Amino acid sequence: MNIKFYKYQGAGNDFILIDGREIISKNIDTDTIAQLCDRRFGIGADGLMFLLNNDDYDFEMVYHNADGKVGSMCGNGGRCIVAFAKHLGVFDTETNFLAVDGAHYAKISAEGNWVELQMIDVDTIHVDADAFVLNTGSPHYVKEVTGLEAMDVYTEGHTIRNNETYKANGINVNFVEKKTDHFFVRTFERGVEDETYACGTGVTAVAMAMAKKQNQIGQVVTPVVVLGGNLEINFSYDGKKFTEVFLCGPAEKVFEGEISI
């Protein structure tokens, strides 16, 4: 079977996009998805998404991690599939779509490469020693560090993700360092089982954890730099709950093609 695919990236987080309205997505199994995401034997990506029809929304997003398994919410993936849906003519500038963690609203710039994606509200942040643990659509561990540029994120992140507390279900591990006018973030992602160039739900979790730590009440705008570029997180925080949460950043088509599976 030949399938048409599109490759998108959002701040270096890269994804394979497939229009699932035209093919039966169930015909593509877990092993095949993992092979397509393989950077040596496939197309190469941090994950793969199907865009599906949905009677109640503009479209539905089904996300698979690079290991082929169905994943939890992916923020940068969500922004990329919004850009993809606009490319397909599904909507014009604003959309409502369904993902694994519920409904999402998003809007896209006229140029089609800057996406503002509304994320879920968050009212619970746990503390694990000197780190914060919260769920922004995916589970995240956030730890503030120094010297992040030189840090061995793979080793440190792999160790935390596989410790007794988190091994069974896995967790995404984010390390953050405060700079003069932004936060610098590096993330080890479960499912990819490696450091990625960006993680949308991860930087959202970081922004919330740092706002809680610094007791930033009101409208908060958090610039974040990741290995793949710049992102921005906006939300309202009343000291207990984060609402009106938006993950903002670039989402660009890299190329498209056809592959036989």
SESE-367874 format. One record per residue (C-alpha): residue number from 1; residue in one letter; chain; x, y, z. Coordinates in pm, 1 decimal. Layout:
REM residues N
r i:NUM&aa:A&ch:A&x:X&y:Y&z:Z
...
This chain:
REM residues 261
r i:1&aa:M&ch:A&x:0.0&y:0.0&z:0.0
r i:2&aa:N&ch:A&x:129.4&y:344.6&z:-93.4
r i:3&aa:I&ch:A&x:45.6&y:631.8&z:140.9
r i:4&aa:K&ch:A&x:99.5&y:1003.8&z:106.6
r i:5&aa:F&ch:A&x:261.9&y:1169.1&z:404.3
r i:6&aa:Y&ch:A&x:363.7&y:1516.3&z:512.2
r i:7&aa:K&ch:A&x:655.1&y:1607.9&z:737.8
r i:8&aa:Y&ch:A&x:605.8&y:1901.6&z:976.8
r i:9&aa:Q&ch:A&x:821.0&y:2048.0&z:1251.7
r i:10&aa:G&ch:A&x:744.6&y:2278.2&z:1541.9
r i:11&aa:A&ch:A&x:1057.0&y:2424.0&z:1705.3
r i:12&aa:G&ch:A&x:1249.3&y:2115.5&z:1597.5
r i:13&aa:N&ch:A&x:989.4&y:1867.4&z:1721.4
r i:14&aa:D&ch:A&x:919.3&y:1676.5&z:1396.8
r i:15&aa:F&ch:A&x:619.2&y:1469.9&z:1296.6
r i:16&aa:I&ch:A&x:478.6&y:1258.1&z:1015.4
r i:17&aa:L&ch:A&x:126.6&y:1373.6&z:924.1
r i:18&aa:I&ch:A&x:-120.3&y:1150.7&z:739.8
r i:19&aa:D&ch:A&x:-465.1&y:1248.3&z:616.7
r i:20&aa:G&ch:A&x:-664.9&y:968.3&z:776.0
r i:21&aa:R&ch:A&x:-981.8&y:1080.0&z:600.2
r i:22&aa:E&ch:A&x:-842.7&y:919.0&z:284.3
r i:23&aa:I&ch:A&x:-702.9&y:592.9&z:423.6
r i:24&aa:I&ch:A&x:-805.0&y:347.6&z:692.8
r i:25&aa:S&ch:A&x:-559.7&y:433.9&z:970.2
r i:26&aa:K&ch:A&x:-617.1&y:98.8&z:1144.8
r i:27&aa:N&ch:A&x:-440.9&y:-66.4&z:851.9
r i:28&aa:I&ch:A&x:-115.1&y:89.3&z:971.3
r i:29&aa:D&ch:A&x:-6.3&y:-107.3&z:1277.9
r i:30&aa:T&ch:A&x:225.6&y:-19.4&z:1565.2
r i:31&aa:D&ch:A&x:534.8&y:-180.3&z:1413.7
r i:32&aa:T&ch:A&x:482.1&y:1.8&z:1085.0
r i:33&aa:I&ch:A&x:444.0&y:336.6&z:1261.0
r i:34&aa:A&ch:A&x:764.6&y:274.5&z:1456.3
r i:35&aa:Q&ch:A&x:946.1&y:192.8&z:1132.2
r i:36&aa:L&ch:A&x:815.3&y:507.1&z:962.0
r i:37&aa:C&ch:A&x:943.1&y:714.8&z:1256.2
r i:38&aa:D&ch:A&x:1284.8&y:545.0&z:1250.2
r i:39&aa:R&ch:A&x:1552.1&y:794.2&z:1141.6
r i:40&aa:R&ch:A&x:1763.4&y:533.3&z:963.2
r i:41&aa:F&ch:A&x:1508.8&y:292.6&z:814.1
r i:42&aa:G&ch:A&x:1205.4&y:518.4&z:771.3
r i:43&aa:I&ch:A&x:1102.7&y:878.3&z:721.5
r i:44&aa:G&ch:A&x:1222.8&y:980.6&z:1065.8
r i:45&aa:A&ch:A&x:1017.4&y:1167.1&z:1326.2
r i:46&aa:D&ch:A&x:942.9&y:1216.4&z:1695.7
r i:47&aa:G&ch:A&x:591.0&y:1089.3&z:1630.3
r i:48&aa:L&ch:A&x:317.1&y:1026.0&z:1375.9
r i:49&aa:M&ch:A&x:-33.2&y:1172.4&z:1360.4
r i:50&aa:F&ch:A&x:-351.2&y:1087.4&z:1175.8
r i:51&aa:L&ch:A&x:-601.3&y:1360.6&z:1095.2
r i:52&aa:L&ch:A&x:-947.3&y:1204.3&z:1110.1
r i:53&aa:N&ch:A&x:-1303.7&y:1317.7&z:1050.8
r i:54&aa:N&ch:A&x:-1516.5&y:1394.0&z:1355.2
r i:55&aa:D&ch:A&x:-1887.3&y:1482.4&z:1348.2
r i:56&aa:D&ch:A&x:-1860.6&y:1731.2&z:1635.4
r i:57&aa:Y&ch:A&x:-1529.6&y:1903.3&z:1556.7
r i:58&aa:D&ch:A&x:-1334.9&y:2026.4&z:1255.3
r i:59&aa:F&ch:A&x:-1113.4&y:1718.3&z:1284.6
r i:60&aa:E&ch:A&x:-969.2&y:1465.9&z:1527.8
r i:61&aa:M&ch:A&x:-600.5&y:1421.9&z:1613.1
r i:62&aa:V&ch:A&x:-466.6&y:1072.1&z:1686.0
r i:63&aa:Y&ch:A&x:-105.0&y:1079.9&z:1799.7
r i:64&aa:H&ch:A&x:146.6&y:795.5&z:1808.0
r i:65&aa:N&ch:A&x:486.0&y:814.5&z:1976.0
r i:66&aa:A&ch:A&x:798.6&y:719.8&z:1782.8
r i:67&aa:D&ch:A&x:773.9&y:370.9&z:1933.8
r i:68&aa:G&ch:A&x:445.0&y:328.5&z:1744.1
r i:69&aa:K&ch:A&x:218.5&y:328.7&z:2048.5
r i:70&aa:V&ch:A&x:-74.4&y:566.0&z:2088.1
r i:71&aa:G&ch:A&x:50.2&y:855.7&z:2296.8
r i:72&aa:S&ch:A&x:-91.5&y:1115.9&z:2530.5
r i:73&aa:M&ch:A&x:-132.6&y:1476.9&z:2418.7
r i:74&aa:C&ch:A&x:154.2&y:1631.1&z:2223.1
r i:75&aa:G&ch:A&x:155.3&y:2010.7&z:2227.5
r i:76&aa:N&ch:A&x:390.5&y:2074.6&z:1936.7
r i:77&aa:G&ch:A&x:219.3&y:1792.4&z:1750.5
r i:78&aa:G&ch:A&x:-109.3&y:1968.0&z:1812.2
r i:79&aa:R&ch:A&x:27.1&y:2289.4&z:1666.6
r i:80&aa:C&ch:A&x:164.2&y:2103.4&z:1363.9
r i:81&aa:I&ch:A&x:-160.8&y:1921.9&z:1291.8
r i:82&aa:V&ch:A&x:-341.5&y:2256.8&z:1306.5
r i:83&aa:A&ch:A&x:-105.8&y:2389.2&z:1037.0
r i:84&aa:F&ch:A&x:-159.9&y:2065.5&z:842.6
r i:85&aa:A&ch:A&x:-538.7&y:2097.3&z:867.9
r i:86&aa:K&ch:A&x:-519.1&y:2454.4&z:737.6
r i:87&aa:H&ch:A&x:-303.1&y:2330.5&z:448.5
r i:88&aa:L&ch:A&x:-572.9&y:2073.4&z:366.5
r i:89&aa:G&ch:A&x:-840.6&y:2342.5&z:371.4
r i:90&aa:V&ch:A&x:-1020.1&y:2203.7&z:677.4
r i:91&aa:F&ch:A&x:-1052.6&y:2552.7&z:831.2
r i:92&aa:D&ch:A&x:-941.1&y:2911.2&z:772.5
r i:93&aa:T&ch:A&x:-789.0&y:3085.5&z:1077.3
r i:94&aa:E&ch:A&x:-959.6&y:2934.6&z:1385.0
r i:95&aa:T&ch:A&x:-1045.6&y:2574.9&z:1466.5
r i:96&aa:N&ch:A&x:-1179.1&y:2341.2&z:1732.5
r i:97&aa:F&ch:A&x:-1051.3&y:1984.2&z:1721.5
r i:98&aa:L&ch:A&x:-1053.7&y:1673.8&z:1937.7
r i:99&aa:A&ch:A&x:-741.4&y:1513.0&z:2087.2
r i:100&aa:V&ch:A&x:-685.7&y:1237.2&z:2339.4
r i:101&aa:D&ch:A&x:-712.7&y:1480.4&z:2632.3
r i:102&aa:G&ch:A&x:-1029.3&y:1648.5&z:2503.3
r i:103&aa:A&ch:A&x:-1126.4&y:1943.4&z:2286.9
r i:104&aa:H&ch:A&x:-877.5&y:2210.9&z:2182.7
r i:105&aa:Y&ch:A&x:-917.1&y:2555.0&z:2029.9
r i:106&aa:A&ch:A&x:-641.9&y:2697.7&z:1809.8
r i:107&aa:K&ch:A&x:-578.1&y:2986.7&z:1577.5
r i:108&aa:I&ch:A&x:-316.1&y:3030.3&z:1309.4
r i:109&aa:S&ch:A&x:-153.0&y:3334.0&z:1153.0
r i:110&aa:A&ch:A&x:-244.1&y:3444.7&z:802.8
r i:111&aa:E&ch:A&x:95.9&y:3324.9&z:685.3
r i:112&aa:G&ch:A&x:10.9&y:2983.6&z:829.8
r i:113&aa:N&ch:A&x:325.7&y:2922.3&z:1034.3
r i:114&aa:W&ch:A&x:251.3&y:3063.5&z:1382.0
r i:115&aa:V&ch:A&x:2.4&y:2859.5&z:1584.5
r i:116&aa:E&ch:A&x:-154.8&y:2942.1&z:1919.7
r i:117&aa:L&ch:A&x:-296.3&y:2625.3&z:2073.9
r i:118&aa:Q&ch:A&x:-515.6&y:2622.9&z:2382.6
r i:119&aa:M&ch:A&x:-407.7&y:2358.2&z:2630.6
r i:120&aa:I&ch:A&x:-601.4&y:2199.5&z:2917.2
r i:121&aa:D&ch:A&x:-652.0&y:2375.9&z:3250.4
r i:122&aa:V&ch:A&x:-430.2&y:2252.0&z:3533.3
r i:123&aa:D&ch:A&x:-511.2&y:2268.6&z:3905.2
r i:124&aa:T&ch:A&x:-276.2&y:2009.0&z:4053.8
r i:125&aa:I&ch:A&x:101.1&y:2023.1&z:4091.5
r i:126&aa:H&ch:A&x:282.5&y:1771.3&z:4307.8
r i:127&aa:V&ch:A&x:627.9&y:1808.1&z:4459.3
r i:128&aa:D&ch:A&x:888.9&y:1532.6&z:4430.7
r i:129&aa:A&ch:A&x:1190.9&y:1638.1&z:4636.8
r i:130&aa:D&ch:A&x:1321.5&y:1947.1&z:4449.4
r i:131&aa:A&ch:A&x:1109.1&y:1885.8&z:4138.0
r i:132&aa:F&ch:A&x:749.8&y:1951.2&z:4031.2
r i:133&aa:V&ch:A&x:520.5&y:1688.6&z:3877.4
r i:134&aa:L&ch:A&x:209.7&y:1781.9&z:3679.6
r i:135&aa:N&ch:A&x:-1.9&y:1677.4&z:3382.9
r i:136&aa:T&ch:A&x:-52.9&y:1922.3&z:3094.8
r i:137&aa:G&ch:A&x:-207.1&y:1660.3&z:2867.2
r i:138&aa:S&ch:A&x:98.4&y:1440.2&z:2925.3
r i:139&aa:P&ch:A&x:274.6&y:1374.3&z:3257.8
r i:140&aa:H&ch:A&x:580.1&y:1589.9&z:3327.4
r i:141&aa:Y&ch:A&x:863.3&y:1613.1&z:3577.7
r i:142&aa:V&ch:A&x:1018.0&y:1960.5&z:3602.5
r i:143&aa:K&ch:A&x:1351.7&y:2027.6&z:3770.2
r i:144&aa:E&ch:A&x:1536.6&y:2358.2&z:3784.9
r i:145&aa:V&ch:A&x:1912.1&y:2327.2&z:3726.1
r i:146&aa:T&ch:A&x:2222.1&y:2529.5&z:3641.5
r i:147&aa:G&ch:A&x:2467.2&y:2464.1&z:3359.5
r i:148&aa:L&ch:A&x:2194.5&y:2312.4&z:3141.5
r i:149&aa:E&ch:A&x:2381.9&y:2368.4&z:2814.2
r i:150&aa:A&ch:A&x:2650.1&y:2118.1&z:2918.9
r i:151&aa:M&ch:A&x:2422.1&y:1877.1&z:3105.5
r i:152&aa:D&ch:A&x:2391.6&y:1511.4&z:3000.7
r i:153&aa:V&ch:A&x:2015.2&y:1527.6&z:2957.1
r i:154&aa:Y&ch:A&x:1985.3&y:1179.2&z:2808.8
r i:155&aa:T&ch:A&x:2148.7&y:1006.7&z:3107.9
r i:156&aa:E&ch:A&x:1979.6&y:1220.3&z:3373.2
r i:157&aa:G&ch:A&x:1640.0&y:1207.1&z:3205.3
r i:158&aa:H&ch:A&x:1657.6&y:834.2&z:3135.0
r i:159&aa:T&ch:A&x:1742.1&y:768.6&z:3500.8
r i:160&aa:I&ch:A&x:1444.2&y:966.6&z:3632.2
r i:161&aa:R&ch:A&x:1201.6&y:829.6&z:3371.7
r i:162&aa:N&ch:A&x:1298.5&y:473.5&z:3468.8
r i:163&aa:N&ch:A&x:1317.9&y:505.5&z:3846.5
r i:164&aa:E&ch:A&x:1083.4&y:310.8&z:4075.2
r i:165&aa:T&ch:A&x:829.4&y:592.6&z:4090.4
r i:166&aa:Y&ch:A&x:785.8&y:651.5&z:3716.6
r i:167&aa:K&ch:A&x:904.3&y:341.6&z:3533.4
r i:168&aa:A&ch:A&x:565.8&y:169.1&z:3501.0
r i:169&aa:N&ch:A&x:381.1&y:452.3&z:3325.7
r i:170&aa:G&ch:A&x:674.5&y:664.7&z:3218.8
r i:171&aa:I&ch:A&x:713.6&y:1039.8&z:3252.7
r i:172&aa:N&ch:A&x:860.6&y:1320.5&z:3046.6
r i:173&aa:V&ch:A&x:1156.8&y:1481.2&z:3220.2
r i:174&aa:N&ch:A&x:1221.8&y:1853.9&z:3179.2
r i:175&aa:F&ch:A&x:1526.6&y:2044.2&z:3298.5
r i:176&aa:V&ch:A&x:1497.2&y:2421.9&z:3313.7
r i:177&aa:E&ch:A&x:1741.9&y:2705.1&z:3371.4
r i:178&aa:K&ch:A&x:1632.5&y:3065.3&z:3426.6
r i:179&aa:K&ch:A&x:1801.2&y:3317.3&z:3199.2
r i:180&aa:T&ch:A&x:1771.6&y:3696.4&z:3198.7
r i:181&aa:D&ch:A&x:1456.9&y:3722.5&z:2985.5
r i:182&aa:H&ch:A&x:1350.0&y:3360.7&z:2925.2
r i:183&aa:F&ch:A&x:1371.5&y:3002.2&z:3046.0
r i:184&aa:F&ch:A&x:1598.8&y:2753.7&z:2870.9
r i:185&aa:V&ch:A&x:1446.5&y:2403.4&z:2863.1
r i:186&aa:R&ch:A&x:1569.2&y:2060.9&z:2757.5
r i:187&aa:T&ch:A&x:1342.9&y:1753.4&z:2766.6
r i:188&aa:F&ch:A&x:1378.8&y:1375.0&z:2772.2
r i:189&aa:E&ch:A&x:1057.0&y:1232.3&z:2625.0
r i:190&aa:R&ch:A&x:900.8&y:897.4&z:2702.6
r i:191&aa:G&ch:A&x:793.3&y:709.0&z:2390.8
r i:192&aa:V&ch:A&x:1083.3&y:863.8&z:2201.7
r i:193&aa:E&ch:A&x:1310.3&y:754.8&z:2489.8
r i:194&aa:D&ch:A&x:1557.9&y:1026.8&z:2408.2
r i:195&aa:E&ch:A&x:1602.8&y:1400.6&z:2425.8
r i:196&aa:T&ch:A&x:1397.2&y:1591.0&z:2168.2
r i:197&aa:Y&ch:A&x:1454.1&y:1939.2&z:2029.5
r i:198&aa:A&ch:A&x:1131.4&y:2062.2&z:2188.5
r i:199&aa:C&ch:A&x:830.6&y:1941.5&z:2385.7
r i:200&aa:G&ch:A&x:512.9&y:2149.4&z:2386.3
r i:201&aa:T&ch:A&x:339.4&y:1997.7&z:2686.6
r i:202&aa:G&ch:A&x:680.4&y:2002.6&z:2855.5
r i:203&aa:V&ch:A&x:745.4&y:2375.4&z:2819.1
r i:204&aa:T&ch:A&x:385.3&y:2435.5&z:2927.9
r i:205&aa:A&ch:A&x:454.1&y:2233.3&z:3243.4
r i:206&aa:V&ch:A&x:777.8&y:2425.6&z:3300.4
r i:207&aa:A&ch:A&x:603.4&y:2763.2&z:3270.2
r i:208&aa:M&ch:A&x:339.3&y:2655.7&z:3522.1
r i:209&aa:A&ch:A&x:591.2&y:2510.3&z:3766.8
r i:210&aa:M&ch:A&x:803.6&y:2825.5&z:3757.6
r i:211&aa:A&ch:A&x:496.0&y:3047.7&z:3799.5
r i:212&aa:K&ch:A&x:394.8&y:2846.2&z:4103.1
r i:213&aa:K&ch:A&x:746.7&y:2861.5&z:4246.4
r i:214&aa:Q&ch:A&x:767.6&y:3238.7&z:4195.1
r i:215&aa:N&ch:A&x:401.2&y:3297.3&z:4294.4
r i:216&aa:Q&ch:A&x:322.7&y:3482.5&z:3969.9
r i:217&aa:I&ch:A&x:-46.4&y:3567.0&z:4001.3
r i:218&aa:G&ch:A&x:-252.7&y:3702.9&z:3711.8
r i:219&aa:Q&ch:A&x:-180.2&y:3692.8&z:3339.1
r i:220&aa:V&ch:A&x:158.0&y:3532.1&z:3281.8
r i:221&aa:V&ch:A&x:359.4&y:3532.6&z:2960.0
r i:222&aa:T&ch:A&x:658.7&y:3296.9&z:2960.6
r i:223&aa:P&ch:A&x:917.6&y:3302.2&z:2679.0
r i:224&aa:V&ch:A&x:1100.9&y:2969.6&z:2647.8
r i:225&aa:V&ch:A&x:1403.8&y:2873.1&z:2440.9
r i:226&aa:V&ch:A&x:1449.5&y:2506.8&z:2344.7
r i:227&aa:L&ch:A&x:1709.0&y:2339.0&z:2126.9
r i:228&aa:G&ch:A&x:1482.9&y:2381.3&z:1822.4
r i:229&aa:G&ch:A&x:1386.2&y:2745.5&z:1865.7
r i:230&aa:N&ch:A&x:1155.0&y:2975.4&z:2059.9
r i:231&aa:L&ch:A&x:815.0&y:2910.4&z:2215.6
r i:232&aa:E&ch:A&x:581.6&y:3115.4&z:2433.4
r i:233&aa:I&ch:A&x:331.3&y:3004.0&z:2696.3
r i:234&aa:N&ch:A&x:48.4&y:3231.5&z:2812.4
r i:235&aa:F&ch:A&x:-199.6&y:3162.0&z:3091.1
r i:236&aa:S&ch:A&x:-397.0&y:3303.5&z:3378.8
r i:237&aa:Y&ch:A&x:-299.7&y:3185.6&z:3729.1
r i:238&aa:D&ch:A&x:-500.0&y:3263.7&z:4042.7
r i:239&aa:G&ch:A&x:-264.6&y:3086.5&z:4282.1
r i:240&aa:K&ch:A&x:-452.8&y:2757.5&z:4255.1
r i:241&aa:K&ch:A&x:-551.7&y:2696.3&z:3893.8
r i:242&aa:F&ch:A&x:-403.1&y:2764.5&z:3551.2
r i:243&aa:T&ch:A&x:-663.3&y:2861.8&z:3290.7
r i:244&aa:E&ch:A&x:-669.7&y:3017.6&z:2941.5
r i:245&aa:V&ch:A&x:-348.6&y:2828.9&z:2869.2
r i:246&aa:F&ch:A&x:-194.6&y:2882.3&z:2525.1
r i:247&aa:L&ch:A&x:115.1&y:2722.7&z:2374.1
r i:248&aa:C&ch:A&x:241.9&y:2948.2&z:2094.4
r i:249&aa:G&ch:A&x:510.0&y:2891.3&z:1835.2
r i:250&aa:P&ch:A&x:605.7&y:2802.7&z:1478.3
r i:251&aa:A&ch:A&x:470.7&y:2504.5&z:1283.6
r i:252&aa:E&ch:A&x:610.8&y:2451.6&z:935.9
r i:253&aa:K&ch:A&x:582.3&y:2195.8&z:657.4
r i:254&aa:V&ch:A&x:923.0&y:2050.3&z:575.4
r i:255&aa:F&ch:A&x:831.7&y:1825.5&z:281.9
r i:256&aa:E&ch:A&x:574.8&y:1577.1&z:153.2
r i:257&aa:G&ch:A&x:606.8&y:1246.7&z:-23.8
r i:258&aa:E&ch:A&x:475.7&y:896.6&z:-78.0
r i:259&aa:I&ch:A&x:598.3&y:576.1&z:81.7
r i:260&aa:S&ch:A&x:514.2&y:209.7&z:32.5
r i:261&aa:I&ch:A&x:425.8&y:8.0&z:342.2
